[in-house]
Amino acid sequence: MRWVSLAIAALLLGTAVAHADPPKAHPGLKRYLARIDVRIRAYQGLLRQLDSLAIQEGQVNIDPVVERYYLVAERFEDLDVKWAAINAPQVLRSRHRGMGRVFVLFADAERIHAAALMTRHVDEIRAAGPKVAARIRSAAYLQKRWAAALQGALMRADIRVPKWLHGMATLGS
C-alpha cells in the first residue's frame, strides 16, 4: 500500500511539473541586458587599449604612454558613473554594484601604474606591481561574481546568454 501511495504521489508530481508554465522572460532583465551591452562593449574596448599601452611601454619617451594610461583611467571612472545610472533588477543589484567597482579598481590600478612609469625608476615600477596586481585580482573576482549571477538569471528566465558574457568569468576575455 505504501508503494502505491508513493507511486501516485510521484505521478501527480510529474503531471504538475509537466503542466507548469514554461519560464517567462523577465522584461526588466531584458531591459537591463540591453542597457549594459553598450557599457560592456566600452569596457572591453578599454581592456584592449590597456593591452596596446603595455606594448608601448618600452618606448624611450614614456610621457605620451603615461598620459594615455591616465586617460584610460578617466574613461574607467566615466564608465563607472554610467554603470551606476543603470537600474539593475533586484536579484542583480548587489552584483551590479560589484561590477561597477571593477571599473573603479581598474582606474586606480592604471593611475598607480602610470605614476610609477612616470618616475622612470625601476624600484618605483616594481613597488607599484603588487598594488596594481591586488586591484586587478579584486576586479577579476567581482567581475566573475557578476557574470555568474547574470548568466544564471538569464538562464532561469530563458533568455539567450550573449556571447560576450561567456568570457566574462575570467578577466581579459
C-alpha positions in Angstrom: 0.0 0.0 0.0 2.8 2.4 0.8 4.4 1.8 -2.6 1.1 2.6 -4.3 0.9 5.9 -2.4 4.4 6.8 -3.4 3.7 5.9 -7.0 0.6 8.0 -7.1 2.4 11.0 -5.4 5.2 10.7 -8.0 2.6 10.5 -10.8 0.8 13.6 -9.6 4.1 15.5 -9.1 5.2 14.5 -12.6 1.9 15.7 -14.0 2.1 19.0 -12.2 5.6 19.6 -13.4 4.6 18.7 -17.0 1.7 21.2 -16.9 3.7 24.0 -15.3 4.0 27.1 -17.4 7.4 27.5 -19.1 9.6 30.2 -17.6 8.7 33.6 -18.9 11.3 36.1 -19.9 11.6 38.9 -17.3 11.1 42.2 -19.1 13.3 44.0 -16.6 16.1 41.6 -17.2 15.8 42.2 -21.0 16.0 45.9 -20.5 19.0 45.5 -18.2 20.8 43.4 -20.7 20.1 45.9 -23.5 21.4 48.8 -21.3 24.6 47.1 -20.1 25.5 45.8 -23.6 26.9 49.2 -24.6 28.8 49.6 -21.3 30.3 46.1 -21.5 31.5 46.8 -25.1 33.1 50.1 -23.8 34.8 48.1 -21.0 36.1 45.6 -23.5 37.5 48.4 -25.6 39.3 49.9 -22.6 40.8 46.5 -21.9 42.1 46.4 -25.4 43.6 49.8 -25.0 45.4 48.7 -21.9 46.9 45.8 -23.9 48.1 48.2 -26.5 49.6 50.5 -24.0 51.5 47.7 -22.3 53.2 47.0 -25.6 54.2 50.7 -25.9 55.9 50.9 -22.5 59.3 50.1 -24.0 59.4 53.4 -25.8 62.2 55.9 -25.0 59.7 58.8 -24.5 57.3 57.3 -22.0 55.3 60.6 -21.3 52.7 60.0 -24.1 52.1 56.5 -22.8 51.7 57.7 -19.3 49.2 60.3 -20.4 47.2 57.6 -22.3 47.2 55.5 -19.1 45.7 58.4 -17.2 43.2 58.9 -20.0 42.1 55.3 -19.8 41.8 55.6 -16.0 39.4 58.6 -16.5 37.4 56.6 -19.0 37.1 53.7 -16.5 35.7 56.2 -14.0 33.3 57.6 -16.6 32.2 54.1 -17.2 31.5 53.6 -13.5 29.3 56.7 -13.4 27.3 55.5 -16.5 27.1 52.0 -15.0 25.7 53.3 -11.7 22.9 55.0 -13.6 21.6 51.7 -14.9 18.8 50.3 -12.8 19.5 46.6 -12.3 16.8 44.0 -11.5 16.5 43.4 -7.8 18.2 40.0 -7.9 21.3 41.5 -9.6 21.6 44.8 -7.7 24.4 43.8 -5.4 26.4 42.1 -8.2 25.8 45.1 -10.4 27.3 47.4 -7.9 30.3 45.0 -7.7 30.8 45.2 -11.4 30.8 49.0 -11.1 33.5 48.6 -8.5 35.5 46.7 -11.2 35.8 49.9 -13.2 37.0 51.9 -10.2 39.6 49.3 -9.4 40.9 49.4 -12.9 41.0 53.2 -12.8 43.0 53.0 -9.5 45.4 50.4 -10.9 46.1 52.3 -14.0 46.8 55.5 -12.1 49.2 53.7 -9.8 50.9 52.1 -12.8 51.1 55.4 -14.7 52.6 57.3 -11.7 55.2 54.6 -11.3 56.1 54.7 -15.0 56.4 58.5 -14.9 59.2 58.3 -12.3 61.2 56.1 -14.7 62.7 54.4 -11.6 62.8 50.6 -11.7 62.3 50.4 -7.9 59.1 52.5 -8.1 57.8 50.5 -11.0 58.4 47.2 -9.1 56.9 48.6 -6.0 53.7 49.5 -7.9 53.4 46.0 -9.3 51.8 44.3 -6.2 49.4 47.3 -5.7 48.3 47.0 -9.3 48.0 43.2 -9.2 45.9 43.3 -6.0 43.4 45.6 -7.6 43.3 43.5 -10.8 42.7 40.4 -8.7 39.8 42.1 -6.9 38.4 43.3 -10.2 38.6 39.7 -11.6 36.8 38.3 -8.6 34.0 40.9 -8.7 33.6 40.5 -12.5 33.3 36.7 -12.1 30.7 37.0 -9.5 28.6 39.5 -11.5 28.9 37.4 -14.7 27.9 34.2 -13.0 24.9 35.9 -11.4 23.8 37.5 -14.7 24.3 34.3 -16.6 22.2 32.4 -14.0 19.4 34.9 -14.1 19.3 34.9 -17.9 19.2 31.1 -18.0 16.4 30.9 -15.4 14.4 33.5 -17.4 15.1 31.5 -20.6 16.9 34.5 -22.2 19.7 33.8 -24.6 23.1 34.4 -22.9 25.2 36.8 -25.0 28.5 35.6 -26.4 30.4 38.3 -24.5 29.1 37.1 -21.2 30.7 33.6 -21.6 34.2 35.1 -21.4 33.4 37.5 -18.5 34.2 34.9 -15.9 37.9 35.5 -16.5 39.5 38.9 -16.8 40.7 40.0 -20.2 38.3 37.8 -22.2 
